[in-house]
Amino acid sequence: MLSTAEKLDVLPKKILHLSCVPRKDTTLLKITVSNNEMGIIYRTTAVLYAHGWDILEAVAETSAEGYVQDVFVVRSFNGEDMDEPTLRLIRRDLNALFFEGMSVIDYMEGHGLMRNQFSHLPDPSAVVKMYNPLSSDFSVMDIRMKDKPGVLFQITQILYLFGVDIITFTALTEDGRIRDSFLLRMETGEKLDEKLVFPRLKQGIESIL
């Protein structure tokens, strides 16, 4: 059964649309938003985490029309279904972050999700690789680590703070380990600088793994 939250037309060009399809043990959630700006994925992952949803798989793209289209395979921390009331709450919070000027920090603090609530147990097997393909206009970041709640939000937060825009990403979780692959560029449109940005960004990512 398809559950769909109606569009929010805050302004003619400000549109937010959510739909979800329940599956056997997970939910397929699609989010379309008219804002094509840095921090979309950061804000989306914050809301999903705050509402108790673990992201098992994710693909984010920008359509030719400029809409950001995120598709997530999610699972509730508590084994709950994503029903219509839950979808409305997620939509309400996304609207506040996208169109009403609320910051992610204020939002997370309002939900009692402070930084010290995240797990700080280090994962010695975690690996972060970054490179600039010659045939692409984007930088690539691959992460392999143990899965833990909120880690995708923390990664997107660090990228946002570094002024790095996420073009697309895939996040897969298998057997308790997470495999994230990101296509990135600076908010100014360039690839990430291998000498200036790579070392600092890698250090920041590794600090939360």
N, C-alpha and C positions, 0 to 999 in steps of 0.2 A: 504493500500500500504506500502510495506517495503522499507525503505530508509537505505542504508548501506554505511558506509565509509570504503574504502579499507584499508587493513593492512599497517602499517608503519613498514618496516623492516629496522630499523636503524642499527641494527646488527642482525646476524642470530637468536640470542636468545632474541632479544628485539622486542617484537611484541605488537602492540596496535590495537585493533579492536573495532569499535563502530557500533551499529545498533539500529534503533528505529522503533517502530510501533505506528502510530497515533491511538488514541482511541477517544471516544466521546468528552470528555472534557480534556483529559490528553494525555500523551505520555509515552509509555513503552520504556525505554532506557536501553540497555545492553552494558556494557563496560568490555572487557577482556584485561588484561595486563599481560605480562610475568614476571614482577617484583613481587616477593613475599617477600616484606619487609615492615617494619613498616612505616605508614604514607600514604599508598595508599588511604584509604578512606578520610583522611584529605585533600589530594590534589584534589581528585575528587569532594568533596563537595565544595571546594573553587572555582573550575572552574565553576561548575553548578550555584553557587550563583552569581559569577561575571557576568555570561551571563544572569542573570535574570530568573532563573528557581527555582521554589519552589519544594522541595522534599516531596511528599505526602506519599509515601511508599518506602521502600528500603530493599533489602536483599543482603548481601555481604558474599561470601564464597570463599574458596580456593579449587581448583579442585585437584584431585589426581596427575595431571601432574605438579602441582605447579603454575598454572595460577590463578590469582585473577579474579573472575567473580562477577561483581556488576550488579544488576538489580534494576532500579529505576522507580517508577511511578512519573513523574514530570509534572508540569504545569507552563506555563509562567506567570510571574508577570503581563505582559501586554496583555495576551490573544493571543499571537502569536503561530504559528505552528512551530514545529521543522523540518525545511526543510533541504535540502542537504547543502546549504551554512552555516547554523547554525551548523550543525553537523560537518562540516569541521573546523569551528572555534574552537569548543569545542575540537576536536581531536588535532588540532594544539597546543592548550594551554596545554592539558594533556601531549602531547609529550615533551613539554618544561620542564614541572615539573618532569616527570618520567625519561627522558633520557638525558636532556641537562643541568641539574644542576641548574635550576632556583629554588629559594626558594619561598615558599608560601607567605612569608611576602613581598618580592619584587614584586611578582605577584599581590597581593592585592593592594599594594601601587600604582602599575602601572595602576590599574583600578580605582583608586580614592576611594578605599574601606578601609578607616582607621577604627581603632577600635571604635572611638567615633561616627561613623555613625550607629552603632548598637543600638537598643533600650535598654535603661537601666531602663525602668519602671519595678519595681519589681512585681513578681507574687506571692502574699501571699498564693495561693493555690498550688504552685509547691511542688512536693514531689520527693526526690531522695532516692532510697533504694539500698543498696549494700550488697551482701552476697557471701559466698563461699560454694557452694553445696558440700556435702561429696562425692557424686557419680560422680563428674566432675573434670576435670583438669583445669577448667576455673572459673573465677569470673563472677558474674552477676551484672549488674547495670540496674535498671529500673527507668525511669523518667516519671513523669506525670506533664504537664504544659500547659499553654496557648501557642498557636502557634504564632510565629512571624518570619519574614524573617531572614535568616542567623543563626538561633539558632543551627541547626545541625552542621554547619561549626564551630561555636564557641565551641561546645561540643567536636568535633573531634580534634580541636586545643589544648584544655586543655589536653585531653588524650595523644596526641602526646608529649606535653611538659613534661608530667609526666613520659614519657617512657613506656606508656601503649599501647599494641598492640590490635587492634580490630580484633577479630576472625570472628564473625558474628554479625550482628545487624538487627533489624527490626524497622522501623519508620512508624507509622501510624498516620494520622491526621483525626480526626472526630469532626465535630461541633466546630471547632475552638480550639480544644485541641489536644495536641500531646502526644503520648504514645511511648516512645523509650525503647527498650530492647537491651542490649549489652552483648555479651560474650567477656570477656577480659582476658588478661594475661600480665605480664611484658615482655618487650622485651628479657629478659633473659630466658623466658619460664615458670616461676613460676606463681602461683596465686598471686593476690594482697595481701599484708600483711594487715590484718584486723586492726592492731593497728597503724602501721606506715603510710600506704598509704590511707586506707579508709577515715580517718577524713580529711586529707589535700585535697584529690581528691573531696570529697563531698563538702567541703567548696568552692573549686574552681568552681565546677559546679553550685552550688547555687548562686554564685556571678554574673552569667550571665543570670539567669532565671528570 
